[in-house]
Amino acid sequence: SDNVLIQFLLAVHSICSAGTKIESSLNELQTALDATEGDNHALLANIANALYRMAARNRTVLAFSRELLARANKRSRRPAYVVDELRVAISLDDVREVAAKVKELMSMDTDDPYAALGE
């Protein structure tokens, strides 16, 4: 199905209860996003934000969230998206990416005092 909301809910169900189907659920969600909402940076970022917060330390979900955030940031560079990318990098223990995202945040013109803190 190309219905993004349905695929998102199925992915949430997989993450929360049926861990063996996470990858296929995320692939179906990706297909639905590509088919209907590929240019909607706000939706990409919101879905990524919800998923990485549920993921705990599930590397598959974190990697998927990282990709969605990168796509959102590519379409519309915003401090909030970079902060979320920073949080995902921290969860993945990716020291290099953490350093790069902190530098990127520091170079951005933002009035958010917590942006560089990843708050």
Secondary structure as UniProt FT lines:
FT   HELIX           4..16
FT   HELIX           19..21
FT   HELIX           22..32
FT   HELIX           33..37
FT   TURN            38..39
FT   HELIX           41..55
FT   TURN            56..57
FT   HELIX           59..75
FT   HELIX           79..91
FT   TURN            92..93
FT   HELIX           95..107
FT   TURN            113..114
FT   HELIX           115..117
//
